[in-house]
């Protein structure tokens, strides 16, 4: 199908050549983002991350080691009577022993795989719709905003952090960055890692009806981040 | 909302004649302005980051052809498709063709102002494709056959009782299901989730396109944007040609000012960056677990290219945060529908005439006191008052100003440049207005000015002019 590519680009180029600028107009790119002065030490970042995510009604669990992380995940599942979870593949979970440990406890661990074909895809999605808990790791976390950064990939489906009403992410304290600009500066090729990079800042929320805060309108309304270390 | 009054002034009369609407709009704009102000106050670097964000936008628009080509190349490099639409009709035709080519019957849609601009939903309906809006506010708008009244918060003109009535009528909701906002949201979630699971195609907007990586970024709080772009096998992102930023670092800067300015959030809940379709493993490598099989970007011009390089180019810097709506004393009084345009508020008053001509939209730039609140809160410091004046100037040059306004201003000029005449005119005005007034206020002005006093009172002039009082004081 032919479309208006060339005519649109030509029209834009004409305008660019005329080049009227606002009174303060400048042409140069302003360069690297302004640095933000935020704590960058481990304890300072954990404190900030915890405070910010709690303000957004998310829950942060700080644990000392892998065994405690396992225990905390099991507690969260037991409290909800959950026997089936949607999770990233074992090697992408923190710690990698979490998947086998879940199965050893008799919990069904659904992989994130979706078929390409329409009807099969719908059938698979329908079969996953009653899963209550999704479990993932993260690519990083932002102390200043209480965000986790999740990147899609083989064995790292988008749907684990998206479809179930409860999302548990297990991260290491060393994964924290002070700020979003600092994270992007440290991960310049992040868009090459996966087709979807998402910074998740708190549980799903809406204020559409009279500004009343409602959590979990589409994405998970109950977000738990377990920080190891 | 087919019953919208025809003229701007009729729409304004209707809006400010409704106490319920006024209360709803005032509450919502106050809430959002306060949230924005608090978030800005808590961000010590806000001014520096705003300056930087403005510089990024200025640079990008000044080199827009270059960055559009770079964006296209990089989307294609990742296996995505880029389509270019010169007009609304072409944009709709492109999306209908994608739907037809892939046997699409149902579409789930994320919030997109451009889709409103090009009237996408009626176009898809004509082609036999079912569209489901999935943002809670937009879903309510769709159920009620209404239009959004705010670019970020679409239903600030509706009360929760309005939504409850609507859900009872259209979804046969029980009293319990509409008892409060959380339960209404839960009902909508259940209905919309069914749509997500079986949709063939997801259509999203695009807050930003990143040239260097070929990525589209959308920001949502509900997560419907992620579901729209992840579950269906096809994803189509719809965006204006001006929404490009050069790099991911630049995107990070924009996101820092967008969330704070729009809703007072440090970051919107889901800052969602999509770079191409689901990645397929090559040479025996593993494929990504999920994501859309196809990724299409539709770049919409629809008048934007004519603004590049013009005196109005600055409006292309806009990142659609809605802060100028919330801060505008005119918008605060009458809400979004009175503008009669897709984009309401100060940004709409510049953008609509710029995109579609002053012949149709010359009333909108008049709907401003030029107080400058919009410029003050704009995250990229767009000089909206300057462009409103540009529009007013052009309106006069095109002969679109009402004859009595032109006549009145000409008469005023003749009088104002003659001091003796001016003094006599002042005395006359003072005498006349004080005769018409009760307790210092005129309830109803005579002649053509009657419209001005329909919804407000006009103050009587003082009995002595400023100059008279000054002379008396000097003695």
Interface residues (C-beta under 8 A of the other chain):
Chain A: X1 X3 X4 X5 X7 X8 X9 X11 X12 X13 X14 X15 X16 X17 X18 X19 X20 X21 X22 X25 X26 X27 X28 X29 X30 X32 X33 X34 X36 X37 X52 X56 X89 X111 X112 X113 X114 X116 X117 X118 X121 X122 X125 X126 X129 X142 X144 X145 X146 X147 X152 X153 X154 X155 X156 X157 X158 X159 X162 X163 X180 X181 X184 X185 X188 X190 X191 X192 X194 X195 X196 X197 X198 X199 X200 X201 X202 X203 X204 X205 X206 X207 X208 X209 X210 X211 X212 X214 X216 X217 X218 X219 X220
Chain B: X24 X27 X28 X31 X44 X45 X48 X49 X51 X52 X55 X56 X58 X59 X62 X63 X64 X65 X66 X68 X69 X78 X83 X84 X85 X86 X87 X90 X94 X97 X103 X134 X135 X136 X137 X140 X153 X154 X155 X158 X159 X160 X163 X180 X181 X182 X184 X185 X188 X189 X192 X193 X196 X197 X198 X200 X210 X213 X214 X215 X221 X222 X223 X224 X226 X227 X229 X230 X231 X233 X241 X246 X248 X249 X250 X251 X252 X253 X255 X256 X263 X265 X266 X267 X268 X269 X270 X271 X272 X273 X274 X275 X276 X277 X278 X279 X281 X285 X286 X287 X288 X289 X290 X291 X293 X295 X299 X301 X305 X306 X307 X308 X309 X310 X311 X313 X314 X383
